[in-house]
Amino acid sequence: MKLTKTKTIKSLIKSVLIAIILFSVLLGIYNFLPGTIMWYESIWEYKVRDFDTYKSDFQTIADLAYREFSKGQMKDSYILVSENSDGTVHLSYENFKTEDMVEVTMSQREKKSLEKINANAFHQGDMAYLSVIRVYKDQVEFKIENGLYSLVNRRDGHKPKYVNTPDTKRHFKLKKISAHWYHARIVED
């Protein structure tokens, strides 16, 4: 009888210890997961809305950016995006020889694509509007004013190794959208 009582007590103690450990683990996961999920969601708060709806418009403007870059006149590898008071949008860049601002000549289709992107695809608050299009040999980035997010097109389809400039070592997260397209979010230290 004493042996049975001892086994019962040991079994009860084991059960209580297992319950305490499981409760601690569950409590830790409960406290960890919501913060992680909220952080993961908020990291993409600036991402382009309805990318699939505007994919062809983004591709049109990416092709335009590659075309302008290939002319070899662009200083600092970026195109400024400016909106006039009447809602029209234009692109310009600094000529590296003359240091004059050059307005990018666009077809009607390119103008419409740029205006749709500017008006509908980007958030307008918190400096989250499209302000710069960075362009390199194989990469175009649609960058928002606050610098925390870019929509990236890779001509070669490879995952981007940098965002904003090739010579900076900023930390960033990537989320592949489709072939050649990525969301990129700068992660502040």
C-alpha positions in Angstrom: 0.0 0.0 0.0 2.8 2.4 0.9 4.4 1.6 -2.6 1.2 2.4 -4.4 0.9 5.6 -2.4 4.5 6.6 -3.3 3.9 5.8 -7.0 0.7 7.9 -7.0 2.5 10.9 -5.4 5.4 10.7 -7.9 2.9 10.5 -10.7 1.0 13.4 -9.4 4.2 15.5 -9.0 5.3 14.6 -12.6 1.9 15.7 -13.8 2.0 19.0 -11.9 5.5 19.7 -13.2 4.5 18.9 -16.8 1.5 21.1 -16.4 3.6 24.0 -15.1 6.2 23.6 -17.9 3.4 23.5 -20.6 1.7 26.5 -19.1 5.0 28.4 -19.1 5.6 27.5 -22.7 2.1 28.5 -23.8 2.3 31.7 -21.9 5.6 32.5 -23.6 4.2 31.8 -27.0 1.1 33.8 -26.2 3.2 36.8 -25.3 5.5 36.3 -28.2 3.2 35.6 -31.1 0.9 38.6 -31.1 3.9 41.0 -31.1 5.6 39.1 -33.9 2.4 39.0 -36.0 1.8 42.7 -35.4 5.4 43.5 -36.2 5.2 41.4 -39.4 2.0 43.1 -40.5 3.2 46.6 -39.7 6.5 46.1 -41.5 4.5 46.0 -44.7 2.2 48.8 -43.9 3.6 51.0 -46.7 3.5 48.3 -49.4 1.8 49.1 -52.7 -2.0 48.5 -52.7 -3.4 46.0 -55.2 -0.1 45.3 -57.0 -1.8 43.0 -59.5 -4.3 45.7 -60.5 -1.4 48.1 -61.4 1.3 45.5 -62.4 1.2 46.5 -66.1 1.4 50.2 -65.2 4.4 49.6 -63.0 6.0 47.6 -65.8 5.4 50.4 -68.3 7.1 52.9 -65.9 9.9 50.4 -65.1 10.6 50.1 -68.9 10.6 53.9 -69.2 13.1 54.1 -66.4 15.4 51.5 -67.9 15.1 53.4 -71.2 16.1 56.7 -69.7 19.0 55.1 -67.7 20.4 53.5 -70.9 20.8 57.0 -72.4 23.7 57.5 -70.0 22.8 61.0 -69.0 21.3 60.4 -65.6 23.3 61.7 -62.6 22.9 59.7 -59.3 20.6 57.1 -60.8 17.3 58.5 -59.8 14.2 60.1 -61.4 12.2 62.6 -59.4 8.4 62.2 -59.3 6.5 65.5 -59.1 2.8 66.1 -59.1 1.3 69.4 -60.4 -1.6 71.1 -58.8 -3.9 69.9 -61.6 -3.1 66.2 -60.8 -0.7 65.6 -63.7 2.5 63.9 -62.8 5.9 64.3 -64.5 9.4 62.8 -64.1 12.7 64.6 -64.2 16.4 63.9 -63.5 19.6 65.7 -63.3 21.8 65.5 -66.4 25.3 64.5 -65.2 27.1 66.7 -67.8 25.1 70.0 -67.5 23.6 69.5 -64.1 20.3 70.8 -65.6 17.1 69.1 -64.8 15.8 67.1 -67.7 12.1 66.4 -68.0 11.4 62.8 -69.1 9.4 62.6 -72.4 6.5 60.2 -72.0 3.9 58.8 -74.3 0.2 59.1 -73.4 0.2 55.5 -72.2 3.2 56.2 -69.9 1.6 59.3 -68.5 -1.6 57.5 -67.8 0.2 54.6 -66.1 2.3 57.0 -64.0 -0.8 59.0 -62.9 -2.7 55.7 -62.0 0.2 54.5 -59.9 0.7 57.8 -58.2 -3.0 58.3 -57.4 -4.0 54.8 -56.4 -1.2 52.4 -55.7 0.7 54.2 -52.9 -0.6 55.4 -49.5 -0.7 59.2 -49.3 -0.3 59.8 -45.5 2.9 59.5 -43.4 5.1 60.5 -46.3 4.3 57.2 -48.0 3.7 58.7 -51.5 5.9 57.9 -54.5 8.7 60.4 -54.7 11.7 58.8 -56.5 12.3 56.1 -59.0 15.8 54.7 -58.6 17.2 53.0 -61.6 20.3 50.9 -62.2 21.3 48.5 -65.0 19.1 45.6 -63.8 17.0 47.2 -61.0 14.3 49.8 -60.8 12.9 50.9 -57.4 9.7 52.9 -56.8 10.6 54.5 -53.5 8.3 56.4 -51.1 9.2 59.7 -49.6 10.0 58.4 -46.1 12.5 56.0 -47.5 11.2 52.9 -45.7 9.6 51.1 -48.6 10.4 50.4 -52.2 8.7 48.4 -54.9 11.5 46.7 -56.7 11.7 45.4 -60.3 14.6 43.1 -61.2 15.1 42.8 -64.9 17.2 39.6 -64.5 14.7 38.1 -62.0 17.3 37.7 -59.3 16.5 38.6 -55.7 17.7 42.2 -55.0 21.0 42.4 -53.1 20.5 46.1 -52.2 17.8 48.7 -51.9 18.1 52.4 -52.5 21.8 52.4 -53.4 24.3 49.6 -54.1 27.0 51.1 -51.8 25.0 51.3 -48.6 24.7 48.3 -46.2 21.2 49.0 -44.9 19.2 46.1 -43.6 16.0 45.3 -45.4 13.3 42.7 -45.7 12.1 41.4 -49.0 8.7 39.8 -50.0 8.5 38.4 -53.5 5.3 39.4 -55.3 5.8 37.8 -58.7 8.5 37.1 -61.2 10.8 40.1 -61.2 8.8 42.1 -58.5 9.5 42.5 -54.8 8.3 44.5 -51.9 11.4 45.9 -50.0 11.2 47.4 -46.5 14.1 49.1 -44.8 14.5 47.8 -41.3 15.6 50.4 -38.9 18.1 49.4 -36.2 
